[in-house]
Amino acid sequence: MTVATKERKLTIARAMAEAIAQEMRIDEKVFVMGEDVGPLGGVFGNTRGLHEEFGPQRIRDTPISETAFMGAAVGAASDGMRPIVELMFVDFFGVCFDAIYNLMAKNIYFSGGETPVPVVLMTSTGGGYSDGGQHSQCLHATFAHLPGMKVVAPSNAYDAKGLMTAAIRDNNPVIFMFHKALQGMGWLGTEKDAIVHVPEEAYEVPIGKAAIVRAGSDVTIVGITSGVHHGLKAARKLAERGISAEVVDLRSLVPLDRDTVLASVRKTGRLIVVDEDYHSYGMSAEIISSVAEQGVTLKAPPQRVAYPDIPIPFTPVMEQWALPSPEKIIAAFEKMQKMETR
């Protein structure tokens, strides 16, 4: 007899908090630190309910000094603890980059593998709220470019819980990049497709394995976080024209699942990469070059839909003009069609 599983839909914020709580219950070495992670529950909801259950010793509100608490996290991890640190906005990385890259990312290598540094650095990405250039970047490529750290970025609540669990259990430093628009926080708006069924029990989503979130045969759309949802919306609109789009959610940037991308592009012969990070020198270029290096035959030149190489505007009209969108993906596909017929 098959027992039906009751659907339990969670937001990404609640899925992250649940994963953290479950790991804290089974491992006393896991603790959380950062700005407003305590009674407030995190500005983006990632630590809601944790302070009440685990108290101020394990859910530690810090002063506004990213340099101090990132350095403390590296030291604690090197001494056997498993800290989870929230860098409220990824844009703030500049003031603590020495601790992130010269310490957190390199100390395992420097010690010949003798000193693991199991830090999870969770940080918000993304714009669209007129927060200006200091609070609106994605910077996926900045962290993915630097060896020594794993980098994950979920697009839905199921993956968020599984990737957070995997990140906490990993002995390597992991950058966990979550997009504000997908958190399910009311004041940020809600992306309904990000709120999905999440099992109550603990589970892992493998770090470094992409997912085919929509099968198709005419064009491959590769994205991460918000780019996945733009790709899905574009795919639905293209389907009305009889065009079958396959959407690939990378889920992880390091390790990068090139095999899944290559298999999809070999099938469709067309490639569009979507990323809210900057256009040049980014994830989109890495995906396209990976396909080119393998000699995959394309029916049209690949396209990328990314943020222009400009500081992010504060003015709403200008910011919305710059952001990726389903319409820009469709325009990229139409451009490919024109180039095919030449």
Secondary structure in CASP SS format (residue, H / E / C, confidence):
PFRMAT SS
TARGET T0000
AUTHOR 0000-0000-0000
METHOD secondary structure of the structure
MODEL  1
M C 1.00
T C 1.00
V C 1.00
A C 1.00
T C 1.00
K C 1.00
E C 1.00
R C 1.00
K E 1.00
L E 1.00
T C 1.00
I H 1.00
A H 1.00
R H 1.00
A H 1.00
M H 1.00
A H 1.00
E H 1.00
A H 1.00
I H 1.00
A H 1.00
Q H 1.00
E H 1.00
M H 1.00
R H 1.00
I H 1.00
D C 1.00
E C 1.00
K C 1.00
V E 1.00
F E 1.00
V E 1.00
M E 1.00
G E 1.00
E C 1.00
D C 1.00
V C 1.00
G C 1.00
P C 1.00
L C 1.00
G C 1.00
G C 1.00
V C 1.00
F C 1.00
G C 1.00
N C 1.00
T C 1.00
R C 1.00
G C 1.00
L H 1.00
H H 1.00
E H 1.00
E H 1.00
F H 1.00
G C 1.00
P C 1.00
Q C 1.00
R C 1.00
I E 1.00
R E 1.00
D E 1.00
T C 1.00
P C 1.00
I C 1.00
S C 1.00
E H 1.00
T H 1.00
A H 1.00
F H 1.00
M H 1.00
G H 1.00
A H 1.00
A H 1.00
V H 1.00
G H 1.00
A H 1.00
A H 1.00
S H 1.00
D C 1.00
G C 1.00
M C 1.00
R E 1.00
P E 1.00
I E 1.00
V E 1.00
E E 1.00
L E 1.00
M E 1.00
F E 1.00
V H 1.00
D H 1.00
F H 1.00
F H 1.00
G H 1.00
V H 1.00
C H 1.00
F H 1.00
D H 1.00
A H 1.00
I H 1.00
Y H 1.00
N H 1.00
L H 1.00
M H 1.00
A C 1.00
K C 1.00
N H 1.00
I H 1.00
Y H 1.00
F H 1.00
S C 1.00
G C 1.00
G C 1.00
E C 1.00
T C 1.00
P C 1.00
V C 1.00
P C 1.00
V C 1.00
V E 1.00
L E 1.00
M E 1.00
T E 1.00
S E 1.00
T E 1.00
G C 1.00
G C 1.00
G C 1.00
Y C 1.00
S C 1.00
D C 1.00
G C 1.00
G C 1.00
Q C 1.00
H C 1.00
S C 1.00
Q C 1.00
C C 1.00
L C 1.00
H H 1.00
A H 1.00
T H 1.00
F H 1.00
A H 1.00
H C 1.00
L C 1.00
P C 1.00
G C 1.00
M C 1.00
K E 1.00
V E 1.00
V E 1.00
A C 1.00
P C 1.00
S C 1.00
N C 1.00
A H 1.00
Y H 1.00
D H 1.00
A H 1.00
K H 1.00
G H 1.00
L H 1.00
M H 1.00
T H 1.00
A H 1.00
A H 1.00
I H 1.00
R H 1.00
D C 1.00
N C 1.00
N C 1.00
P C 1.00
V E 1.00
I E 1.00
F E 1.00
M E 1.00
F E 1.00
H E 1.00
K H 1.00
A H 1.00
L H 1.00
Q C 1.00
G C 1.00
M C 1.00
G H 1.00
W H 1.00
L H 1.00
G C 1.00
T C 1.00
E C 1.00
K H 1.00
D H 1.00
A H 1.00
I C 1.00
V E 1.00
H E 1.00
V C 1.00
P C 1.00
E C 1.00
E C 1.00
A C 1.00
Y C 1.00
E C 1.00
V C 1.00
P C 1.00
I C 1.00
G C 1.00
K C 1.00
A C 1.00
A E 1.00
I E 1.00
V E 1.00
R E 1.00
A C 1.00
G C 1.00
S C 1.00
D C 1.00
V E 1.00
T E 1.00
I E 1.00
V E 1.00
G E 1.00
I C 1.00
T C 1.00
S H 1.00
G H 1.00
V H 1.00
H H 1.00
H H 1.00
G H 1.00
L H 1.00
K H 1.00
A H 1.00
A H 1.00
R H 1.00
K H 1.00
L H 1.00
A H 1.00
E C 1.00
R C 1.00
G C 1.00
I C 1.00
S C 1.00
A E 1.00
E E 1.00
V E 1.00
V E 1.00
D E 1.00
L C 1.00
R C 1.00
S E 1.00
L E 1.00
V E 1.00
P C 1.00
L C 1.00
D C 1.00
R H 1.00
D H 1.00
T H 1.00
V H 1.00
L H 1.00
A H 1.00
S H 1.00
V H 1.00
R H 1.00
K H 1.00
T H 1.00
G C 1.00
R C 1.00
L E 1.00
I E 1.00
V E 1.00
V E 1.00
D E 1.00
E E 1.00
D E 1.00
Y E 1.00
H C 1.00
S C 1.00
Y C 1.00
G C 1.00
M H 1.00
S H 1.00
A H 1.00
E H 1.00
I H 1.00
I H 1.00
S H 1.00
S H 1.00
V H 1.00
A H 1.00
E H 1.00
Q C 1.00
G C 1.00
V C 1.00
T C 1.00
L C 1.00
K C 1.00
A C 1.00
P C 1.00
P C 1.00
Q E 1.00
R E 1.00
V E 1.00
A E 1.00
Y E 1.00
P C 1.00
D C 1.00
I C 1.00
P C 1.00
I C 1.00
P C 1.00
F C 1.00
T C 1.00
P H 1.00
V H 1.00
M H 1.00
E H 1.00
Q H 1.00
W H 1.00
A H 1.00
L C 1.00
P C 1.00
S C 1.00
P H 1.00
E H 1.00
K H 1.00
I H 1.00
I H 1.00
A H 1.00
A H 1.00
F H 1.00
E H 1.00
K H 1.00
M H 1.00
Q H 1.00
K H 1.00
M H 1.00
E H 1.00
T C 1.00
R C 1.00
END
